[in-house]
Amino acid sequence: MHATKLERDIKQQQAENDRMRERNRILDVEVQDLKSGADSVEERARNDIGMIKKDETFFMIPAKKKTEQ
């Protein structure tokens, strides 16, 4: 009984470790991308916080509302 519980706990921990390894891999790729150049930093600034360059014009196009039926 005790061994069965330990085996189940080990499998759960291994699954969690696998998820964390994948998460870390994705974050590492993102960090390397950010370190590699200003283009990726600029892209993040534009997408995440809506920054624009000097002398650019910002246009916001509202989404169409669904018509009620």
mmCIF file as Biopython writes it, N, C-alpha, C and O atoms, coordinates in Angstrom:
data_model
#
loop_
_atom_site.group_PDB
_atom_site.id
_atom_site.type_symbol
_atom_site.label_atom_id
_atom_site.label_alt_id
_atom_site.label_comp_id
_atom_site.label_asym_id
_atom_site.label_entity_id
_atom_site.label_seq_id
_atom_site.pdbx_PDB_ins_code
_atom_site.Cartn_x
_atom_site.Cartn_y
_atom_site.Cartn_z
_atom_site.occupancy
_atom_site.B_iso_or_equiv
_atom_site.auth_seq_id
_atom_site.auth_asym_id
_atom_site.pdbx_PDB_model_num
ATOM 1   N N  . MET A ? 1  ? 0.817   -1.196 0.000   1.0 0.0 1  A 1 
ATOM 2   C CA . MET A ? 1  ? 0.000   0.000  0.000   1.0 0.0 1  A 1 
ATOM 3   C C  . MET A ? 1  ? 0.858   1.256  0.000   1.0 0.0 1  A 1 
ATOM 4   O O  . MET A ? 1  ? 0.657   2.159  -0.812  1.0 0.0 1  A 1 
ATOM 5   N N  . HIS A ? 2  ? 1.802   1.303  0.907   1.0 0.0 2  A 1 
ATOM 6   C CA . HIS A ? 2  ? 2.677   2.463  1.008   1.0 0.0 2  A 1 
ATOM 7   C C  . HIS A ? 2  ? 3.497   2.612  -0.276  1.0 0.0 2  A 1 
ATOM 8   O O  . HIS A ? 2  ? 3.697   3.723  -0.768  1.0 0.0 2  A 1 
ATOM 9   N N  . ALA A ? 3  ? 3.968   1.482  -0.812  1.0 0.0 3  A 1 
ATOM 10  C CA . ALA A ? 3  ? 4.756   1.514  -2.042  1.0 0.0 3  A 1 
ATOM 11  C C  . ALA A ? 3  ? 3.912   2.008  -3.215  1.0 0.0 3  A 1 
ATOM 12  O O  . ALA A ? 3  ? 4.409   2.749  -4.063  1.0 0.0 3  A 1 
ATOM 13  N N  . THR A ? 4  ? 2.667   1.614  -3.272  1.0 0.0 4  A 1 
ATOM 14  C CA . THR A ? 4  ? 1.766   2.048  -4.342  1.0 0.0 4  A 1 
ATOM 15  C C  . THR A ? 4  ? 1.556   3.553  -4.292  1.0 0.0 4  A 1 
ATOM 16  O O  . THR A ? 4  ? 1.562   4.221  -5.326  1.0 0.0 4  A 1 
ATOM 17  N N  . LYS A ? 5  ? 1.370   4.083  -3.096  1.0 0.0 5  A 1 
ATOM 18  C CA . LYS A ? 5  ? 1.191   5.529  -2.953  1.0 0.0 5  A 1 
ATOM 19  C C  . LYS A ? 5  ? 2.459   6.268  -3.373  1.0 0.0 5  A 1 
ATOM 20  O O  . LYS A ? 5  ? 2.393   7.295  -4.048  1.0 0.0 5  A 1 
ATOM 21  N N  . LEU A ? 6  ? 3.601   5.741  -2.972  1.0 0.0 6  A 1 
ATOM 22  C CA . LEU A ? 6  ? 4.864   6.375  -3.348  1.0 0.0 6  A 1 
ATOM 23  C C  . LEU A ? 6  ? 5.059   6.352  -4.865  1.0 0.0 6  A 1 
ATOM 24  O O  . LEU A ? 6  ? 5.511   7.338  -5.446  1.0 0.0 6  A 1 
ATOM 25  N N  . GLU A ? 7  ? 4.722   5.237  -5.504  1.0 0.0 7  A 1 
ATOM 26  C CA . GLU A ? 7  ? 4.839   5.151  -6.958  1.0 0.0 7  A 1 
ATOM 27  C C  . GLU A ? 7  ? 3.926   6.161  -7.642  1.0 0.0 7  A 1 
ATOM 28  O O  . GLU A ? 7  ? 4.323   6.799  -8.617  1.0 0.0 7  A 1 
ATOM 29  N N  . ARG A ? 8  ? 2.707   6.307  -7.137  1.0 0.0 8  A 1 
ATOM 30  C CA . ARG A ? 8  ? 1.768   7.284  -7.696  1.0 0.0 8  A 1 
ATOM 31  C C  . ARG A ? 8  ? 2.311   8.705  -7.512  1.0 0.0 8  A 1 
ATOM 32  O O  . ARG A ? 8  ? 2.243   9.527  -8.425  1.0 0.0 8  A 1 
ATOM 33  N N  . ASP A ? 9  ? 2.849   8.982  -6.319  1.0 0.0 9  A 1 
ATOM 34  C CA . ASP A ? 9  ? 3.421   10.306 -6.056  1.0 0.0 9  A 1 
ATOM 35  C C  . ASP A ? 9  ? 4.602   10.588 -6.983  1.0 0.0 9  A 1 
ATOM 36  O O  . ASP A ? 9  ? 4.764   11.706 -7.472  1.0 0.0 9  A 1 
ATOM 37  N N  . ILE A ? 10 ? 5.421   9.572  -7.220  1.0 0.0 10 A 1 
ATOM 38  C CA . ILE A ? 10 ? 6.573   9.735  -8.102  1.0 0.0 10 A 1 
ATOM 39  C C  . ILE A ? 10 ? 6.108   10.050 -9.518  1.0 0.0 10 A 1 
ATOM 40  O O  . ILE A ? 10 ? 6.663   10.939 -10.164 1.0 0.0 10 A 1 
ATOM 41  N N  . LYS A ? 11 ? 5.102   9.337  -10.010 1.0 0.0 11 A 1 
ATOM 42  C CA . LYS A ? 11 ? 4.575   9.584  -11.357 1.0 0.0 11 A 1 
ATOM 43  C C  . LYS A ? 11 ? 4.003   10.993 -11.475 1.0 0.0 11 A 1 
ATOM 44  O O  . LYS A ? 11 ? 4.202   11.665 -12.487 1.0 0.0 11 A 1 
ATOM 45  N N  . GLN A ? 12 ? 3.292   11.438 -10.443 1.0 0.0 12 A 1 
ATOM 46  C CA . GLN A ? 12 ? 2.737   12.795 -10.462 1.0 0.0 12 A 1 
ATOM 47  C C  . GLN A ? 12 ? 3.856   13.826 -10.477 1.0 0.0 12 A 1 
ATOM 48  O O  . GLN A ? 12 ? 3.780   14.818 -11.202 1.0 0.0 12 A 1 
ATOM 49  N N  . GLN A ? 13 ? 4.890   13.597 -9.682  1.0 0.0 13 A 1 
ATOM 50  C CA . GLN A ? 13 ? 6.010   14.545 -9.640  1.0 0.0 13 A 1 
ATOM 51  C C  . GLN A ? 13 ? 6.755   14.555 -10.965 1.0 0.0 13 A 1 
ATOM 52  O O  . GLN A ? 13 ? 7.177   15.614 -11.429 1.0 0.0 13 A 1 
ATOM 53  N N  . GLN A ? 14 ? 6.924   13.382 -11.581 1.0 0.0 14 A 1 
ATOM 54  C CA . GLN A ? 14 ? 7.592   13.331 -12.879 1.0 0.0 14 A 1 
ATOM 55  C C  . GLN A ? 14 ? 6.789   14.088 -13.936 1.0 0.0 14 A 1 
ATOM 56  O O  . GLN A ? 14 ? 7.364   14.790 -14.767 1.0 0.0 14 A 1 
ATOM 57  N N  . ALA A ? 15 ? 5.483   13.951 -13.907 1.0 0.0 15 A 1 
ATOM 58  C CA . ALA A ? 15 ? 4.634   14.681 -14.853 1.0 0.0 15 A 1 
ATOM 59  C C  . ALA A ? 15 ? 4.767   16.188 -14.631 1.0 0.0 15 A 1 
ATOM 60  O O  . ALA A ? 15 ? 4.876   16.952 -15.591 1.0 0.0 15 A 1 
ATOM 61  N N  . GLU A ? 16 ? 4.758   16.609 -13.377 1.0 0.0 16 A 1 
ATOM 62  C CA . GLU A ? 16 ? 4.929   18.037 -13.056 1.0 0.0 16 A 1 
ATOM 63  C C  . GLU A ? 16 ? 6.302   18.525 -13.515 1.0 0.0 16 A 1 
ATOM 64  O O  . GLU A ? 16 ? 6.423   19.621 -14.063 1.0 0.0 16 A 1 
ATOM 65  N N  . ASN A ? 17 ? 7.327   17.717 -13.293 1.0 0.0 17 A 1 
ATOM 66  C CA . ASN A ? 17 ? 8.673   18.084 -13.736 1.0 0.0 17 A 1 
ATOM 67  C C  . ASN A ? 17 ? 8.727   18.244 -15.250 1.0 0.0 17 A 1 
ATOM 68  O O  . ASN A ? 17 ? 9.362   19.168 -15.757 1.0 0.0 17 A 1 
ATOM 69  N N  . ASP A ? 18 ? 8.062   17.346 -15.972 1.0 0.0 18 A 1 
ATOM 70  C CA . ASP A ? 18 ? 8.016   17.449 -17.431 1.0 0.0 18 A 1 
ATOM 71  C C  . ASP A ? 18 ? 7.333   18.744 -17.867 1.0 0.0 18 A 1 
ATOM 72  O O  . ASP A ? 18 ? 7.800   19.414 -18.789 1.0 0.0 18 A 1 
ATOM 73  N N  . ARG A ? 19 ? 6.234   19.095 -17.211 1.0 0.0 19 A 1 
ATOM 74  C CA . ARG A ? 19 ? 5.538   20.354 -17.542 1.0 0.0 19 A 1 
ATOM 75  C C  . ARG A ? 19 ? 6.440   21.557 -17.268 1.0 0.0 19 A 1 
ATOM 76  O O  . ARG A ? 19 ? 6.492   22.495 -18.064 1.0 0.0 19 A 1 
ATOM 77  N N  . MET A ? 20 ? 7.133   21.524 -16.163 1.0 0.0 20 A 1 
ATOM 78  C CA . MET A ? 20 ? 8.020   22.639 -15.819 1.0 0.0 20 A 1 
ATOM 79  C C  . MET A ? 20 ? 9.217   22.729 -16.766 1.0 0.0 20 A 1 
ATOM 80  O O  . MET A ? 20 ? 9.657   23.827 -17.106 1.0 0.0 20 A 1 
ATOM 81  N N  . ARG A ? 21 ? 9.745   21.576 -17.192 1.0 0.0 21 A 1 
ATOM 82  C CA . ARG A ? 21 ? 10.845  21.586 -18.156 1.0 0.0 21 A 1 
ATOM 83  C C  . ARG A ? 21 ? 10.405  22.243 -19.468 1.0 0.0 21 A 1 
ATOM 84  O O  . ARG A ? 21 ? 11.143  23.041 -20.047 1.0 0.0 21 A 1 
ATOM 85  N N  . GLU A ? 22 ? 9.215   21.908 -19.924 1.0 0.0 22 A 1 
ATOM 86  C CA . GLU A ? 22 ? 8.701   22.490 -21.159 1.0 0.0 22 A 1 
ATOM 87  C C  . GLU A ? 22 ? 8.461   23.990 -20.987 1.0 0.0 22 A 1 
ATOM 88  O O  . GLU A ? 22 ? 8.775   24.776 -21.881 1.0 0.0 22 A 1 
ATOM 89  N N  . ARG A ? 23 ? 7.914   24.379 -19.855 1.0 0.0 23 A 1 
ATOM 90  C CA . ARG A ? 23 ? 7.695   25.805 -19.570 1.0 0.0 23 A 1 
ATOM 91  C C  . ARG A ? 23 ? 9.027   26.551 -19.566 1.0 0.0 23 A 1 
ATOM 92  O O  . ARG A ? 23 ? 9.141   27.632 -20.142 1.0 0.0 23 A 1 
ATOM 93  N N  . ASN A ? 24 ? 10.030  25.969 -18.915 1.0 0.0 24 A 1 
ATOM 94  C CA . ASN A ? 24 ? 11.354  26.586 -18.865 1.0 0.0 24 A 1 
ATOM 95  C C  . ASN A ? 24 ? 11.985  26.675 -20.247 1.0 0.0 24 A 1 
ATOM 96  O O  . ASN A ? 24 ? 12.647  27.661 -20.571 1.0 0.0 24 A 1 
ATOM 97  N N  . ARG A ? 25 ? 11.778  25.639 -21.066 1.0 0.0 25 A 1 
ATOM 98  C CA . ARG A ? 25 ? 12.318  25.657 -22.422 1.0 0.0 25 A 1 
ATOM 99  C C  . ARG A ? 25 ? 11.711  26.809 -23.222 1.0 0.0 25 A 1 
ATOM 100 O O  . ARG A ? 25 ? 12.421  27.529 -23.924 1.0 0.0 25 A 1 
ATOM 101 N N  . ILE A ? 26 ? 10.406  26.975 -23.111 1.0 0.0 26 A 1 
ATOM 102 C CA . ILE A ? 26 ? 9.721   28.059 -23.823 1.0 0.0 26 A 1 
ATOM 103 C C  . ILE A ? 26 ? 10.221  29.419 -23.336 1.0 0.0 26 A 1 
ATOM 104 O O  . ILE A ? 26 ? 10.484  30.313 -24.140 1.0 0.0 26 A 1 
ATOM 105 N N  . LEU A ? 27 ? 10.350  29.571 -22.026 1.0 0.0 27 A 1 
ATOM 106 C CA . LEU A ? 27 ? 10.846  30.832 -21.472 1.0 0.0 27 A 1 
ATOM 107 C C  . LEU A ? 27 ? 12.283  31.094 -21.904 1.0 0.0 27 A 1 
ATOM 108 O O  . LEU A ? 27 ? 12.645  32.238 -22.182 1.0 0.0 27 A 1 
ATOM 109 N N  . ASP A ? 28 ? 13.103  30.056 -21.965 1.0 0.0 28 A 1 
ATOM 110 C CA . ASP A ? 28 ? 14.489  30.222 -22.390 1.0 0.0 28 A 1 
ATOM 111 C C  . ASP A ? 28 ? 14.559  30.697 -23.837 1.0 0.0 28 A 1 
ATOM 112 O O  . ASP A ? 28 ? 15.364  31.566 -24.170 1.0 0.0 28 A 1 
ATOM 113 N N  . VAL A ? 29 ? 13.716  30.130 -24.695 1.0 0.0 29 A 1 
ATOM 114 C CA . VAL A ? 29 ? 13.673  30.571 -26.088 1.0 0.0 29 A 1 
ATOM 115 C C  . VAL A ? 29 ? 13.275  32.041 -26.159 1.0 0.0 29 A 1 
ATOM 116 O O  . VAL A ? 29 ? 13.851  32.810 -26.928 1.0 0.0 29 A 1 
ATOM 117 N N  . GLU A ? 30 ? 12.303  32.421 -25.365 1.0 0.0 30 A 1 
ATOM 118 C CA . GLU A ? 30 ? 11.856  33.816 -25.345 1.0 0.0 30 A 1 
ATOM 119 C C  . GLU A ? 30 ? 12.962  34.749 -24.849 1.0 0.0 30 A 1 
ATOM 120 O O  . GLU A ? 30 ? 13.167  35.824 -25.412 1.0 0.0 30 A 1 
ATOM 121 N N  . VAL A ? 31 ? 13.663  34.346 -23.812 1.0 0.0 31 A 1 
ATOM 122 C CA . VAL A ? 31 ? 14.763  35.164 -23.277 1.0 0.0 31 A 1 
ATOM 123 C C  . VAL A ? 31 ? 15.858  35.312 -24.325 1.0 0.0 31 A 1 
ATOM 124 O O  . VAL A ? 31 ? 16.365  36.413 -24.537 1.0 0.0 31 A 1 
ATOM 125 N N  . GLN A ? 32 ? 16.228  34.217 -24.981 1.0 0.0 32 A 1 
ATOM 126 C CA . GLN A ? 32 ? 17.263  34.289 -26.014 1.0 0.0 32 A 1 
ATOM 127 C C  . GLN A ? 32 ? 16.823  35.201 -27.155 1.0 0.0 32 A 1 
ATOM 128 O O  . GLN A ? 32 ? 17.630  35.951 -27.703 1.0 0.0 32 A 1 
ATOM 129 N N  . ASP A ? 33 ? 15.556  35.137 -27.507 1.0 0.0 33 A 1 
ATOM 130 C CA . ASP A ? 33 ? 15.028  35.999 -28.560 1.0 0.0 33 A 1 
ATOM 131 C C  . ASP A ? 33 ? 15.126  37.461 -28.149 1.0 0.0 33 A 1 
ATOM 132 O O  . ASP A ? 33 ? 15.515  38.314 -28.947 1.0 0.0 33 A 1 
ATOM 133 N N  . LEU A ? 34 ? 14.772  37.747 -26.901 1.0 0.0 34 A 1 
ATOM 134 C CA . LEU A ? 34 ? 14.838  39.129 -26.419 1.0 0.0 34 A 1 
ATOM 135 C C  . LEU A ? 34 ? 16.278  39.631 -26.347 1.0 0.0 34 A 1 
ATOM 136 O O  . LEU A ? 34 ? 16.536  40.808 -26.600 1.0 0.0 34 A 1 
ATOM 137 N N  . LYS A ? 35 ? 17.206  38.761 -26.008 1.0 0.0 35 A 1 
ATOM 138 C CA . LYS A ? 35 ? 18.617  39.151 -25.931 1.0 0.0 35 A 1 
ATOM 139 C C  . LYS A ? 35 ? 19.236  39.341 -27.304 1.0 0.0 35 A 1 
ATOM 140 O O  . LYS A ? 35 ? 20.225  40.059 -27.451 1.0 0.0 35 A 1 
ATOM 141 N N  . SER A ? 36 ? 18.653  38.697 -28.314 1.0 0.0 36 A 1 
ATOM 142 C CA . SER A ? 36 ? 19.295  38.668 -29.625 1.0 0.0 36 A 1 
ATOM 143 C C  . SER A ? 36 ? 19.128  39.949 -30.430 1.0 0.0 36 A 1 
ATOM 144 O O  . SER A ? 36 ? 19.895  40.187 -31.363 1.0 0.0 36 A 1 
ATOM 145 N N  . GLY A ? 37 ? 18.162  40.766 -30.098 1.0 0.0 37 A 1 
ATOM 146 C CA . GLY A ? 37 ? 18.043  41.974 -30.894 1.0 0.0 37 A 1 
ATOM 147 C C  . GLY A ? 37 ? 16.894  42.863 -30.485 1.0 0.0 37 A 1 
ATOM 148 O O  . GLY A ? 37 ? 15.988  42.470 -29.750 1.0 0.0 37 A 1 
ATOM 149 N N  . ALA A ? 38 ? 16.970  44.086 -30.993 1.0 0.0 38 A 1 
ATOM 150 C CA . ALA A ? 38 ? 15.964  45.090 -30.663 1.0 0.0 38 A 1 
ATOM 151 C C  . ALA A ? 38 ? 14.636  44.808 -31.357 1.0 0.0 38 A 1 
ATOM 152 O O  . ALA A ? 38 ? 13.588  45.257 -30.893 1.0 0.0 38 A 1 
ATOM 153 N N  . ASP A ? 39 ? 14.669  44.071 -32.460 1.0 0.0 39 A 1 
ATOM 154 C CA . ASP A ? 39 ? 13.423  43.805 -33.182 1.0 0.0 39 A 1 
ATOM 155 C C  . ASP A ? 39 ? 12.414  43.073 -32.311 1.0 0.0 39 A 1 
ATOM 156 O O  . ASP A ? 39 ? 11.229  43.404 -32.315 1.0 0.0 39 A 1 
ATOM 157 N N  . SER A ? 40 ? 12.877  42.089 -31.573 1.0 0.0 40 A 1 
ATOM 158 C CA . SER A ? 40 ? 11.945  41.340 -30.730 1.0 0.0 40 A 1 
ATOM 159 C C  . SER A ? 40 ? 11.444  42.192 -29.569 1.0 0.0 40 A 1 
ATOM 160 O O  . SER A ? 40 ? 10.290  42.067 -29.158 1.0 0.0 40 A 1 
ATOM 161 N N  . VAL A ? 41 ? 12.303  43.051 -29.041 1.0 0.0 41 A 1 
ATOM 162 C CA . VAL A ? 41 ? 11.889  43.949 -27.957 1.0 0.0 41 A 1 
ATOM 163 C C  . VAL A ? 41 ? 10.837  44.924 -28.487 1.0 0.0 41 A 1 
ATOM 164 O O  . VAL A ? 41 ? 9.831   45.188 -27.828 1.0 0.0 41 A 1 
ATOM 165 N N  . GLU A ? 42 ? 11.083  45.450 -29.679 1.0 0.0 42 A 1 
ATOM 166 C CA . GLU A ? 42 ? 10.127  46.376 -30.281 1.0 0.0 42 A 1 
ATOM 167 C C  . GLU A ? 42 ? 8.787   45.680 -30.533 1.0 0.0 42 A 1 
ATOM 168 O O  . GLU A ? 42 ? 7.728   46.248 -30.269 1.0 0.0 42 A 1 
ATOM 169 N N  . GLU A ? 43 ? 8.841   44.466 -31.036 1.0 0.0 43 A 1 
ATOM 170 C CA . GLU A ? 43 ? 7.608   43.727 -31.301 1.0 0.0 43 A 1 
ATOM 171 C C  . GLU A ? 43 ? 6.810   43.515 -30.028 1.0 0.0 43 A 1 
ATOM 172 O O  . GLU A ? 43 ? 5.590   43.681 -30.025 1.0 0.0 43 A 1 
ATOM 173 N N  . ARG A ? 44 ? 7.486   43.151 -28.946 1.0 0.0 44 A 1 
ATOM 174 C CA . ARG A ? 44 ? 6.792   42.959 -27.665 1.0 0.0 44 A 1 
ATOM 175 C C  . ARG A ? 44 ? 6.184   44.260 -27.172 1.0 0.0 44 A 1 
ATOM 176 O O  . ARG A ? 44 ? 5.047   44.283 -26.700 1.0 0.0 44 A 1 
ATOM 177 N N  . ALA A ? 45 ? 6.944   45.342 -27.281 1.0 0.0 45 A 1 
ATOM 178 C CA . ALA A ? 45 ? 6.442   46.640 -26.830 1.0 0.0 45 A 1 
ATOM 179 C C  . ALA A ? 45 ? 5.195   47.034 -27.611 1.0 0.0 45 A 1 
ATOM 180 O O  . ALA A ? 45 ? 4.243   47.564 -27.038 1.0 0.0 45 A 1 
ATOM 181 N N  . ARG A ? 46 ? 5.197   46.781 -28.890 1.0 0.0 46 A 1 
ATOM 182 C CA . ARG A ? 46 ? 4.042   47.117 -29.720 1.0 0.0 46 A 1 
ATOM 183 C C  . ARG A ? 46 ? 2.837   46.246 -29.373 1.0 0.0 46 A 1 
ATOM 184 O O  . ARG A ? 46 ? 1.726   46.746 -29.200 1.0 0.0 46 A 1 
ATOM 185 N N  . ASN A ? 47 ? 3.071   44.941 -29.274 1.0 0.0 47 A 1 
ATOM 186 C CA . ASN A ? 47 ? 1.960   44.018 -29.049 1.0 0.0 47 A 1 
ATOM 187 C C  . ASN A ? 47 ? 1.448   44.031 -27.614 1.0 0.0 47 A 1 
ATOM 188 O O  . ASN A ? 47 ? 0.238   44.000 -27.390 1.0 0.0 47 A 1 
ATOM 189 N N  . ASP A ? 48 ? 2.342   44.077 -26.656 1.0 0.0 48 A 1 
ATOM 190 C CA . ASP A ? 48 ? 1.945   43.932 -25.252 1.0 0.0 48 A 1 
ATOM 191 C C  . ASP A ? 48 ? 1.451   45.222 -24.623 1.0 0.0 48 A 1 
ATOM 192 O O  . ASP A ? 48 ? 0.501   45.210 -23.840 1.0 0.0 48 A 1 
ATOM 193 N N  . ILE A ? 49 ? 2.094   46.343 -24.962 1.0 0.0 49 A 1 
ATOM 194 C CA . ILE A ? 49 ? 1.697   47.585 -24.286 1.0 0.0 49 A 1 
ATOM 195 C C  . ILE A ? 49 ? 1.331   48.711 -25.247 1.0 0.0 49 A 1 
ATOM 196 O O  . ILE A ? 49 ? 1.153   49.854 -24.827 1.0 0.0 49 A 1 
ATOM 197 N N  . GLY A ? 50 ? 1.218   48.390 -26.548 1.0 0.0 50 A 1 
ATOM 198 C CA . GLY A ? 50 ? 0.702   49.364 -27.509 1.0 0.0 50 A 1 
ATOM 199 C C  . GLY A ? 50 ? 1.609   50.533 -27.816 1.0 0.0 50 A 1 
ATOM 200 O O  . GLY A ? 50 ? 1.128   51.609 -28.169 1.0 0.0 50 A 1 
ATOM 201 N N  . MET A ? 51 ? 2.911   50.346 -27.690 1.0 0.0 51 A 1 
ATOM 202 C CA . MET A ? 51 ? 3.826   51.454 -27.987 1.0 0.0 51 A 1 
ATOM 203 C C  . MET A ? 51 ? 3.895   51.701 -29.492 1.0 0.0 51 A 1 
ATOM 204 O O  . MET A ? 51 ? 3.737   50.782 -30.295 1.0 0.0 51 A 1 
ATOM 205 N N  . ILE A ? 52 ? 4.133   52.951 -29.855 1.0 0.0 52 A 1 
ATOM 206 C CA . ILE A ? 52 ? 4.329   53.316 -31.251 1.0 0.0 52 A 1 
ATOM 207 C C  . ILE A ? 52 ? 5.611   54.133 -31.349 1.0 0.0 52 A 1 
ATOM 208 O O  . ILE A ? 52 ? 6.074   54.708 -30.364 1.0 0.0 52 A 1 
ATOM 209 N N  . LYS A ? 53 ? 6.179   54.175 -32.559 1.0 0.0 53 A 1 
ATOM 210 C CA . LYS A ? 53 ? 7.407   54.935 -32.786 1.0 0.0 53 A 1 
ATOM 211 C C  . LYS A ? 53 ? 7.081   56.415 -32.963 1.0 0.0 53 A 1 
ATOM 212 O O  . LYS A ? 53 ? 5.952   56.794 -33.273 1.0 0.0 53 A 1 
ATOM 213 N N  . LYS A ? 54 ? 8.093   57.221 -32.758 1.0 0.0 54 A 1 
ATOM 214 C CA . LYS A ? 54 ? 7.962   58.654 -33.000 1.0 0.0 54 A 1 
ATOM 215 C C  . LYS A ? 54 ? 7.587   58.865 -34.460 1.0 0.0 54 A 1 
ATOM 216 O O  . LYS A ? 54 ? 8.099   58.183 -35.349 1.0 0.0 54 A 1 
ATOM 217 N N  . ASP A ? 55 ? 6.700   59.804 -34.695 1.0 0.0 55 A 1 
ATOM 218 C CA . ASP A ? 55 ? 6.214   60.172 -36.035 1.0 0.0 55 A 1 
ATOM 219 C C  . ASP A ? 55 ? 5.345   59.095 -36.683 1.0 0.0 55 A 1 
ATOM 220 O O  . ASP A ? 55 ? 5.074   59.179 -37.881 1.0 0.0 55 A 1 
ATOM 221 N N  . GLU A ? 56 ? 4.909   58.104 -35.944 1.0 0.0 56 A 1 
ATOM 222 C CA . GLU A ? 56 ? 3.938   57.142 -36.479 1.0 0.0 56 A 1 
ATOM 223 C C  . GLU A ? 56 ? 2.542   57.616 -36.111 1.0 0.0 56 A 1 
ATOM 224 O O  . GLU A ? 56 ? 2.358   58.358 -35.146 1.0 0.0 56 A 1 
ATOM 225 N N  . THR A ? 57 ? 1.569   57.183 -36.886 1.0 0.0 57 A 1 
ATOM 226 C CA . THR A ? 57 ? 0.175   57.485 -36.594 1.0 0.0 57 A 1 
ATOM 227 C C  . THR A ? 57 ? -0.502  56.198 -36.166 1.0 0.0 57 A 1 
ATOM 228 O O  . THR A ? 57 ? -0.410  55.178 -36.849 1.0 0.0 57 A 1 
ATOM 229 N N  . PHE A ? 58 ? -1.172  56.252 -35.045 1.0 0.0 58 A 1 
ATOM 230 C CA . PHE A ? 58 ? -1.861  55.076 -34.504 1.0 0.0 58 A 1 
ATOM 231 C C  . PHE A ? 58 ? -3.305  55.090 -34.966 1.0 0.0 58 A 1 
ATOM 232 O O  . PHE A ? 58 ? -3.997  56.101 -34.842 1.0 0.0 58 A 1 
ATOM 233 N N  . PHE A ? 59 ? -3.753  53.972 -35.495 1.0 0.0 59 A 1 
ATOM 234 C CA . PHE A ? 59 ? -5.143  53.807 -35.904 1.0 0.0 59 A 1 
ATOM 235 C C  . PHE A ? 59 ? -5.736  52.660 -35.115 1.0 0.0 59 A 1 
ATOM 236 O O  . PHE A ? 59 ? -5.143  51.584 -35.041 1.0 0.0 59 A 1 
ATOM 237 N N  . MET A ? 60 ? -6.910  52.878 -34.519 1.0 0.0 60 A 1 
ATOM 238 C CA . MET A ? 60 ? -7.612  51.807 -33.825 1.0 0.0 60 A 1 
ATOM 239 C C  . MET A ? 60 ? -8.879  51.510 -34.596 1.0 0.0 60 A 1 
ATOM 240 O O  . MET A ? 60 ? -9.697  52.397 -34.841 1.0 0.0 60 A 1 
ATOM 241 N N  . ILE A ? 61 ? -9.034  50.255 -34.977 1.0 0.0 61 A 1 
ATOM 242 C CA . ILE A ? 61 ? -10.210 49.839 -35.716 1.0 0.0 61 A 1 
ATOM 243 C C  . ILE A ? 61 ? -11.051 48.985 -34.778 1.0 0.0 61 A 1 
ATOM 244 O O  . ILE A ? 61 ? -10.656 47.874 -34.424 1.0 0.0 61 A 1 
ATOM 245 N N  . PRO A ? 62 ? -12.207 49.499 -34.375 1.0 0.0 62 A 1 
ATOM 246 C CA . PRO A ? 62 ? -13.037 48.739 -33.436 1.0 0.0 62 A 1 
ATOM 247 C C  . PRO A ? 62 ? -13.600 47.482 -34.087 1.0 0.0 62 A 1 
ATOM 248 O O  . PRO A ? 62 ? -13.883 47.452 -35.284 1.0 0.0 62 A 1 
ATOM 249 N N  . ALA A ? 63 ? -13.751 46.459 -33.278 1.0 0.0 63 A 1 
ATOM 250 C CA . ALA A ? 63 ? -14.346 45.212 -33.754 1.0 0.0 63 A 1 
ATOM 251 C C  . ALA A ? 63 ? -15.813 45.439 -34.066 1.0 0.0 63 A 1 
ATOM 252 O O  . ALA A ? 63 ? -16.485 46.234 -33.409 1.0 0.0 63 A 1 
ATOM 253 N N  . LYS A ? 64 ? -16.295 44.744 -35.059 1.0 0.0 64 A 1 
ATOM 254 C CA . LYS A ? 64 ? -17.719 44.855 -35.384 1.0 0.0 64 A 1 
ATOM 255 C C  . LYS A ? 64 ? -18.544 44.184 -34.296 1.0 0.0 64 A 1 
ATOM 256 O O  . LYS A ? 64 ? -18.201 43.113 -33.794 1.0 0.0 64 A 1 
ATOM 257 N N  . LYS A ? 65 ? -19.633 44.843 -33.952 1.0 0.0 65 A 1 
ATOM 258 C CA . LYS A ? 65 ? -20.544 44.254 -32.950 1.0 0.0 65 A 1 
ATOM 259 C C  . LYS A ? 65 ? -21.430 43.242 -33.631 1.0 0.0 65 A 1 
ATOM 260 O O  . LYS A ? 65 ? -21.864 43.440 -34.766 1.0 0.0 65 A 1 
ATOM 261 N N  . LYS A ? 66 ? -21.692 42.167 -32.941 1.0 0.0 66 A 1 
ATOM 262 C CA . LYS A ? 66 ? -22.622 41.167 -33.463 1.0 0.0 66 A 1 
ATOM 263 C C  . LYS A ? 66 ? -24.038 41.725 -33.357 1.0 0.0 66 A 1 
ATOM 264 O O  . LYS A ? 66 ? -24.413 42.313 -32.342 1.0 0.0 66 A 1 
ATOM 265 N N  . THR A ? 67 ? -24.801 41.536 -34.400 1.0 0.0 67 A 1 
ATOM 266 C CA . THR A ? 67 ? -26.176 42.017 -34.379 1.0 0.0 67 A 1 
ATOM 267 C C  . THR A ? 67 ? -27.035 41.059 -33.564 1.0 0.0 67 A 1 
ATOM 268 O O  . THR A ? 67 ? -26.887 39.840 -33.654 1.0 0.0 67 A 1 
ATOM 269 N N  . GLU A ? 68 ? -27.925 41.626 -32.776 1.0 0.0 68 A 1 
ATOM 270 C CA . GLU A ? 68 ? -28.814 40.809 -31.957 1.0 0.0 68 A 1 
ATOM 271 C C  . GLU A ? 68 ? -29.935 40.257 -32.819 1.0 0.0 68 A 1 
ATOM 272 O O  . GLU A ? 68 ? -30.461 40.955 -33.687 1.0 0.0 68 A 1 
ATOM 273 N N  . GLN A ? 69 ? -30.291 39.034 -32.585 1.0 0.0 69 A 1 
ATOM 274 C CA . GLN A ? 69 ? -31.349 38.409 -33.390 1.0 0.0 69 A 1 
ATOM 275 C C  . GLN A ? 69 ? -32.516 38.063 -32.532 1.0 0.0 69 A 1 
ATOM 276 O O  . GLN A ? 69 ? -33.509 37.528 -33.026 1.0 0.0 69 A 1 
#
